[in-house]
Amino acid sequence: MVFVNAGTLGVEPGRRDELVEILVARNDALTEIGCRIYEVGVTDDEPGTVYVVEVWDDAAAHRASLELPEVQAAIAAARPILSGEFGGFRFTSAGSPLRP
């Protein structure tokens, strides 16, 4: 079973694209530590929100990723432009029709 982390990040007005740029910067260390999917998205209906969906080998891989220097640097770069509004959910997947 895989671990899924899906959330929203509130961003200061006019800085959404800056946050997206930080989040989509190439980071091969994520794959190496167990990240299967990391998708970042936006919608015109909510210009102050960035959406992130992550799929990991397990919850431990997700926790370990937070200690990576690359991830720490991205967090430090993103922190000043976040509004403090966060949402989301986490769960262990019970399965998918797209994989065995």
Contact map, one row per residue, 1 for C-alpha under 8 A:
1110000000000000000000000000000000000000000000000000000011000000000000000000000000000000000111100000
1111000000000000000000000000000000000000000000000000001111100000000000000000000000000000000111000000
1111100000000000000000000000000000000000000000000000001111100000000000000000000000000000011110000000
0111110000000000000000000000000000000000000000000000111100000000000000000000000000000000011110000000
0011111000000000000000000000000000000000000000000000111000000000000000000000000000000001111000000000
0001111100000000000000000000000000000000000000000011110000000000000000000000000000000001110000000000
0000111110000000000000000000000000000000000000000011100000000000000000000000000000000111100000000000
0000011111000000000000000000000000000000000000001111000000000000000000000000000000001111000000000000
0000001111100000000000000000000000000000000000001111000000000000000000000000000001111110000000000000
0000000111110000000000000000000000000000000000011100000000000000000000000000000001111100000000000000
0000000011111011001000000000000000000000000000011100000000000000000000000000000011111000000000000000
0000000001111111000000000000000000000000000000010000000000000000000000000000000011100000000000000000
0000000000111111000000000000000000000000000000110000000000000000000000000000000000000000000000000000
0000000000011111100000000000000000000000000000010000000000000000000000000000000000000000000000000000
0000000000111111111000000000000000000000000000000000000000000000000000000000000010000000000000000000
0000000000111111111100000000000000000000000000111100000000000000000000000000000000000000000000000000
0000000000000111111110000000000000000000000000000000000000000000000000000000000000000000000000000000
0000000000000011111111000000000000000000000000000000000000000000000000000000000000000000000000000000
0000000000100011111111100000000000000000000000000100000000000000000000000000010010000000000000000000
0000000000000001111111110000000000000001100000000100000000000000000000000000000000000000000000000000
0000000000000000111111111000000000000000000000000000000000000000000000000000000000000000000000000000
0000000000000000011111111000000000000000000000000000000000000000000000000100110000000000000000000000
0000000000000000001111111000000000000001000000000000000000000000000000000100000000000000000000000000
0000000000000000000111111100000000000001000000000000000000000000000000000000000000000000000000000000
0000000000000000000011111110000000000000000000000000000000000000000000000000000000000000000000000000
0000000000000000000000011111000000000000000000000000000000000000000000000000000000000000000000000000
0000000000000000000000001111111000000000000000000000000000000000000001000000000000000000000000000000
0000000000000000000000000111111100000000000000000000000000000000000000000000000000000000000000000000
0000000000000000000000000011111110000000000000000000000000000000000101000000000000000000000000000000
0000000000000000000000000011111111100000000000000000000000000000100000000000000000000000000000000000
0000000000000000000000000011111111110000000000000000000000000000000000000000000000000000000000000000
0000000000000000000000000001111111100000000000000000000000000000000000000000000000000000000000000000
0000000000000000000000000000111111100000000000000000000000001001100000000000000000000000000000000000
0000000000000000000000000000011111110000000000000000000111001100000000000000000000000000000000000000
0000000000000000000000000000011111111100000000000000011110001100000000000000000000000000000000000000
0000000000000000000000000000001001111100000000000000011110000000000000000000000000000000000000000000
0000000000000000000000000000000000111110000000000000111100000000000000000000000000000000000000000000
0000000000000000000000000000000000111111000000000001111000000000000000000000000000000000000000000000
0000000000000000000000000000000000001111100000000001110000000000000000000000000000000000000000000000
0000000000000000000100110000000000000111110000000111100000000000000000000000000000000000000000000000
0000000000000000000100000000000000000011111000000111000000000000000000000000000000000000000000000000
0000000000000000000000000000000000000001111101101110000000000000000000000000000000000000000000000000
0000000000000000000000000000000000000000111111101100000000000000000000000000000000000000000000000000
0000000000000000000000000000000000000000011111100000000000000000000000000000000000000000000000000000
0000000000000000000000000000000000000000001111100000000000000000000000000000000000000000000000000000
0000000000000000000000000000000000000000011111111000000000000000000000000000000000000000000000000000
0000000000001001000000000000000000000000011111111100000000000000000000000000000000000000000000000000
0000000001111101000000000000000000000000000001111100000000000000000000000000000000000000000000000000
0000000111100001000000000000000000000000011001111110000000000000000000000000000000000000000000000000
0000000111100001001100000000000000000001111000111111000000000000000000000000000000000000000000000000
0000011110000000000000000000000000000001110000001111100000000000000000000000000000000000000000000000
0000011110000000000000000000000000000111100000000111110000000000000000000000000000000000000000000000
0001111000000000000000000000000000001111000000000011111000000000000000000000000000000000000000000000
0001110000000000000000000000000000111110000000000001111100000000000000000000000000000000000000000000
0111100000000000000000000000000000111100000000000000111110000000000000000000000000000000000000000000
0111000000000000000000000000000001111000000000000000011111101100000000000000000000000000000000000000
1110000000000000000000000000000001110000000000000000001111101000000000000000000000000000000000000000
1110000000000000000000000000000001000000000000000000000111111100000000000000000000000000000100000000
0110000000000000000000000000000000000000000000000000000111111110000000000000000000000000000100000000
0000000000000000000000000000000000000000000000000000000001111111000000000000000000000000000000000000
0000000000000000000000000000000011100000000000000000000111111111100000000000000000000000000000000000
0000000000000000000000000000000001100000000000000000000101111111110000000000000000000000000000000000
0000000000000000000000000000000000000000000000000000000000111111111000000000000000000000000000000000
0000000000000000000000000000000010000000000000000000000000011111111100000000000000000000000000000000
0000000000000000000000000000010010000000000000000000000000001111111100100000000000000000000000000000
0000000000000000000000000000000000000000000000000000000000000111111100110000000000000000000000000000
0000000000000000000000000000000000000000000000000000000000000011111110110000000000000000000000000000
0000000000000000000000000000100000000000000000000000000000000001111111110000000000000000000000000000
0000000000000000000000000000000000000000000000000000000000000000001111111000000000000000000000000000
0000000000000000000000000010100000000000000000000000000000000000000111111100000000000000000000000000
0000000000000000000000000000000000000000000000000000000000000000111111111110000000000000000000000000
0000000000000000000000000000000000000000000000000000000000000000011111111111000000000000000000000000
0000000000000000000000000000000000000000000000000000000000000000000011111111100000000000000000000000
0000000000000000000001100000000000000000000000000000000000000000000001111111110000000000000000000000
0000000000000000000000000000000000000000000000000000000000000000000000111111111000000000000000000000
0000000000000000000000000000000000000000000000000000000000000000000000011111111100000000000000000000
0000000000000000000001000000000000000000000000000000000000000000000000001111111100000000000000000000
0000000000000000001001000000000000000000000000000000000000000000000000000111111111000000000000000000
0000000000000000000000000000000000000000000000000000000000000000000000000011111111000000000000000000
0000000000000000000000000000000000000000000000000000000000000000000000000001111111000000000000000000
0000000000110010001000000000000000000000000000000000000000000000000000000000011111100000000000000000
0000000011110000000000000000000000000000000000000000000000000000000000000000011111111000000000000000
0000000011110000000000000000000000000000000000000000000000000000000000000000000011111000000000000000
0000000011100000000000000000000000000000000000000000000000000000000000000000000001111100000000000000
0000000111100000000000000000000000000000000000000000000000000000000000000000000001111110000000000000
0000001111000000000000000000000000000000000000000000000000000000000000000000000000011111000000000000
0000001110000000000000000000000000000000000000000000000000000000000000000000000000001111100000000000
0000111100000000000000000000000000000000000000000000000000000000000000000000000000000111110000000000
0000111000000000000000000000000000000000000000000000000000000000000000000000000000000011111000000000
0011110000000000000000000000000000000000000000000000000000000000000000000000000000000001111100000000
0011100000000000000000000000000000000000000000000000000000000000000000000000000000000000111110000000
1111000000000000000000000000000000000000000000000000000001100000000000000000000000000000011111000000
1111000000000000000000000000000000000000000000000000000000000000000000000000000000000000001111110000
1100000000000000000000000000000000000000000000000000000000000000000000000000000000000000000111110000
1000000000000000000000000000000000000000000000000000000000000000000000000000000000000000000011111010
0000000000000000000000000000000000000000000000000000000000000000000000000000000000000000000011111111
0000000000000000000000000000000000000000000000000000000000000000000000000000000000000000000000111111
0000000000000000000000000000000000000000000000000000000000000000000000000000000000000000000000011111
0000000000000000000000000000000000000000000000000000000000000000000000000000000000000000000000111111
0000000000000000000000000000000000000000000000000000000000000000000000000000000000000000000000011111
